[in-house]
Amino acid sequence: MGDLEKSYREIAAQEEWPLLRWAAIGCELAKLTPRKTVKLNRKKHVAYRLR
């Protein structure tokens, strides 16, 4: 488990949020902020612009 996932699980437990899959989190982020598809090491990734 990576640091980001571990942090998310800890915060979700503390705040009593339901655990969501990363795809669901990405869909919600897409509603809030611009996104861009980028290639990194031959893999496609979605980058979200956060301020």
CNS distance restraints for C-alpha pairs under 8 A (distance, minus, plus):
assign (resid   1 and name CA) (resid   5 and name CA) 6.36 0.50 0.50
assign (resid   1 and name CA) (resid   6 and name CA) 6.47 0.50 0.50
assign (resid   2 and name CA) (resid   6 and name CA) 6.15 0.50 0.50
assign (resid   3 and name CA) (resid   7 and name CA) 6.04 0.50 0.50
assign (resid   4 and name CA) (resid   8 and name CA) 6.12 0.50 0.50
assign (resid   5 and name CA) (resid   9 and name CA) 6.16 0.50 0.50
assign (resid   6 and name CA) (resid  10 and name CA) 6.24 0.50 0.50
assign (resid   7 and name CA) (resid  11 and name CA) 6.14 0.50 0.50
assign (resid   8 and name CA) (resid  12 and name CA) 5.95 0.50 0.50
assign (resid   9 and name CA) (resid  13 and name CA) 6.07 0.50 0.50
assign (resid   9 and name CA) (resid  19 and name CA) 7.14 0.50 0.50
assign (resid  10 and name CA) (resid  14 and name CA) 6.19 0.50 0.50
assign (resid  11 and name CA) (resid  15 and name CA) 6.01 0.50 0.50
assign (resid  12 and name CA) (resid  16 and name CA) 5.62 0.50 0.50
assign (resid  12 and name CA) (resid  17 and name CA) 4.71 0.50 0.50
assign (resid  12 and name CA) (resid  18 and name CA) 6.71 0.50 0.50
assign (resid  12 and name CA) (resid  19 and name CA) 6.61 0.50 0.50
assign (resid  13 and name CA) (resid  17 and name CA) 6.35 0.50 0.50
assign (resid  20 and name CA) (resid  24 and name CA) 6.18 0.50 0.50
assign (resid  20 and name CA) (resid  25 and name CA) 6.58 0.50 0.50
assign (resid  21 and name CA) (resid  25 and name CA) 6.48 0.50 0.50
assign (resid  22 and name CA) (resid  26 and name CA) 6.08 0.50 0.50
assign (resid  23 and name CA) (resid  27 and name CA) 6.28 0.50 0.50
assign (resid  24 and name CA) (resid  28 and name CA) 6.39 0.50 0.50
assign (resid  25 and name CA) (resid  29 and name CA) 6.16 0.50 0.50
assign (resid  26 and name CA) (resid  30 and name CA) 6.07 0.50 0.50
assign (resid  27 and name CA) (resid  31 and name CA) 6.74 0.50 0.50
assign (resid  28 and name CA) (resid  32 and name CA) 6.88 0.50 0.50
assign (resid  29 and name CA) (resid  33 and name CA) 6.12 0.50 0.50
assign (resid  29 and name CA) (resid  48 and name CA) 7.45 0.50 0.50
assign (resid  30 and name CA) (resid  34 and name CA) 6.54 0.50 0.50
assign (resid  30 and name CA) (resid  35 and name CA) 6.50 0.50 0.50
assign (resid  30 and name CA) (resid  48 and name CA) 7.53 0.50 0.50
assign (resid  33 and name CA) (resid  48 and name CA) 6.59 0.50 0.50
assign (resid  33 and name CA) (resid  49 and name CA) 6.14 0.50 0.50
assign (resid  33 and name CA) (resid  50 and name CA) 6.81 0.50 0.50
assign (resid  34 and name CA) (resid  48 and name CA) 6.08 0.50 0.50
assign (resid  34 and name CA) (resid  49 and name CA) 5.72 0.50 0.50
assign (resid  35 and name CA) (resid  46 and name CA) 6.60 0.50 0.50
assign (resid  35 and name CA) (resid  47 and name CA) 5.52 0.50 0.50
assign (resid  35 and name CA) (resid  48 and name CA) 4.43 0.50 0.50
assign (resid  35 and name CA) (resid  49 and name CA) 6.08 0.50 0.50
assign (resid  36 and name CA) (resid  46 and name CA) 5.65 0.50 0.50
assign (resid  36 and name CA) (resid  47 and name CA) 5.19 0.50 0.50
assign (resid  36 and name CA) (resid  48 and name CA) 6.54 0.50 0.50
assign (resid  37 and name CA) (resid  44 and name CA) 6.65 0.50 0.50
assign (resid  37 and name CA) (resid  45 and name CA) 5.67 0.50 0.50
assign (resid  37 and name CA) (resid  46 and name CA) 4.47 0.50 0.50
assign (resid  37 and name CA) (resid  47 and name CA) 6.14 0.50 0.50
assign (resid  38 and name CA) (resid  44 and name CA) 5.70 0.50 0.50
assign (resid  38 and name CA) (resid  45 and name CA) 5.32 0.50 0.50
assign (resid  38 and name CA) (resid  46 and name CA) 6.16 0.50 0.50
assign (resid  38 and name CA) (resid  47 and name CA) 6.94 0.50 0.50
assign (resid  39 and name CA) (resid  43 and name CA) 5.37 0.50 0.50
assign (resid  39 and name CA) (resid  44 and name CA) 4.51 0.50 0.50
assign (resid  39 and name CA) (resid  45 and name CA) 6.06 0.50 0.50
assign (resid  40 and name CA) (resid  44 and name CA) 6.42 0.50 0.50
assign (resid  40 and name CA) (resid  45 and name CA) 7.11 0.50 0.50
